[in-house]
Amino acid sequence: MHQIVTKPIDSTSRWWVLAIVVAAQFMFGVDAFIVNVAIPTIAVELQATPAQIESVIAIYLIAYATLVVTGGRLGDIHGTKNVFLAGVLGFTLTSLWCGLAQSGLELIIARLAQGATAALMVPQVLATLHLLFTDESRGRAFAVYGIVLGLAGAAGFLLGGLLLTVDLAGTGWRSVFFVNVPGGLAIAAAAWRIMPSAPRRSGTRLDIKGSVVLFAGLLCLIGPLLFGHDVGWSLWLWAVMALGGVILAGFLKLEHAVARAGGMPLIDLTLLSDAAFLRGLGAAFFFFLANLSFYLVMTLFMQRGLEIPPLTAGMAFLPLALAFVVASRHSGARAQHRGSRVLIEGCAIQAAGLAALALVAGYVDAASPLLLALTMIIFGYGQGLVMAPLSGVVLSTVKPVAAGSASGIYGTIAQIGNAAGVAAIGAVFFAIEALQSARAGFVVSLGLFVTLIMICAAFLTWLRRAST
């Protein structure tokens, strides 16, 4: 394939390009959290079952996780600008579809499509930053990127609560999806005008079979966790989960076959022999199991258990999000000097925050949003200490030539962890809520979060000892 020569872009224009691609990343990040605030309202208005509630979040993550590597490769084949534009426009259209959905099932399908388009859009953001910022400004550019990632969570919670409260033109929860439409169109128009066309990489090939098999395996493994409560945990669900395990094992065999045939497997198979990298992935998986699922359960407890209005519930997350940003700002530098010890300390702080929340939920009959917000600061600060440097620690043993593939695997594992956490811990919460109360479901969920964070810390300790 012929190379396309990239036109030089001046230093001023590249900062405008940074603003464009980071705005797309911001939209993606906001969408992950804004939906959490709206979930209880969506459940009531669409008469959605607990399984459908969880699926609205989980299916989006599964689609994104299985296609994000393919999205990155499409950028290499067709150019980052072309694929970025396709992703942004696709994300905009599927957001509109989500807002127009008339049933829980239709919303789930629309979210599946939205996750797929996000997998086209997001990989091009970092690719563009790597292309445009190769000098001393690189650090500043990635600092902007990191800050925007941190602020997206706070903005999502606040915007979600605000839109539900204002109820623009009577659209209710649908406005949390409609808001992406003007934003997406503006980003696409600006990108079309000033975003440079990156060079295409010859020899890059897709692994469509790998993506399909991975998606099927994850769906079979995680899907039963979503729908178990609705069908009484029938025996056939466990058979489907077992089938998912078999498909995922077959996925690895398929990847080896693709490599032997001279193709480009979805994952770099040589990384599977890197014990340190695998331990790091274990830490990441358990960390992300307790990530988005925490926000789902916390939102459900506040709105369904304590009957806190959406706007007030959204605002209660703001101190957590700000503490996360503060911790993220200095955790990277600390991790460079102290390694994974900083992350282990962050896990301990998260566990302390979760324990404090359990005490508040267990012994305060009507906990105020302010009390919950102040308690969540502890958890948010600990989470920021871990999440920001975690990818760097996991990838620290990987050879530079395999860094791109390793980053793709890390991102995929992170989103699989998020989806599995929403499915598994969400199922526990809904089951206990049905038997006892939302308060009881929340306290049990907090215990599971502590367990997962401690397993993450154990993997990090194992990784640390292996590297000394």
RAPE-V144165 format. One line per field, one symbol per residue. ss: DSSP state (H for helix, E for strand, - for the rest). phi: phi as a letter, one per 20 degrees, with the letter a starting at -180 (. if undefined). psi: psi as a letter, one per 20 degrees, with the letter a starting at -180 (. if undefined). A space follows every 50 residues. Layout:
BEGIN
ss = ???
phi = ???
psi = ???
END
This chain:
BEGIN
ss = ----------HHHHHHHHHHHHHHHHHHHHHHHHHHHHHHHHHHH----H HHHHHHHHHHHHHHHHHHHHHHHHHHHH-HHHHHHHHHHHHHHHHHHHHH ---HHHHHHHHHHHHHHHHHH-HHHHHHHHHH-----HHHHHHHHHHHHH HHHHHHHHHHHHHHHH-HHH-HHHHHHHHHHHHHHHHHHHHHHH------ -------HHHHHHHHHHHHHHHHHHHH-------HHHHHHHHHHHHHHHH HHHHHHHHHH--------HHHHH-HHHHHHHHHHHHHHH--HHHHHHHHH HHHHH----HHHHHHH-HHHHHHHHHHHHHHHHHHHHH--HHHHHHHHHH HHHHHHHHHHHHH-----HHHHHHHHHHHHHHHHHHHHHHHHHHH----H HHHHHHHHHHHHHHHHHHHHHHHHHHHHHHHHHHH--HHHHHHHHHHHHH HHHHHHHHHHHHHHHH--
phi = .fedfeffcffffffffggfffffffffffffdffgfeggfggffelefg ffgffgefffffffffdffffffffffdnffffffffffffffffffgfe gdbffffffffgfffffffeffgffffffffedddfegffffffgfffgf fffffffffffffffflglmelffffefffffffffffffffecffeffe efnfcecfgffffffffffffeggffdgffdmlffffffffffgffffff gfffffffffenedgfcfffffeeffffffffffffffgdefffffffff ffeeedleggffffffegggfffffffffdffffffedmffffffffffg fffffffffffeddfcffgfffffffgffffffffefgegffffefeefg fdfffffffgfffffffgfffgffffffgfffffecafffffffffffff fffffgffffffffffed
psi = pqqppppqprhghhhhgghghhhghggggghhhhhghighgggghjlqrh ghghhhgghghggggiihghgghhhhgiphgghggggghghgghgggghi pirgghhgghhghghghhhhgghighggghghnjbiigggghggggghgg hhgghggghghghhghmpkjichhhhhhhhghgghgggggghgipqoqqq pqipqqmgggggggggghghghghhgjghhjklqhhghhgghhgggghhh ghhghhggghjjanqhqohhhijnggghhhhgggghghhjehhghggggg gghhgilpqgghgghhighghhhggghhhihgghhhhibihghghhghgg hgghgghhgghhiogmpqhgggghhiggggghhhhgggighgghihipqh hjggghgggghghghgggghgggghgggghghghherhgghgggghhhgg gghhgghgghgggghhi.
END
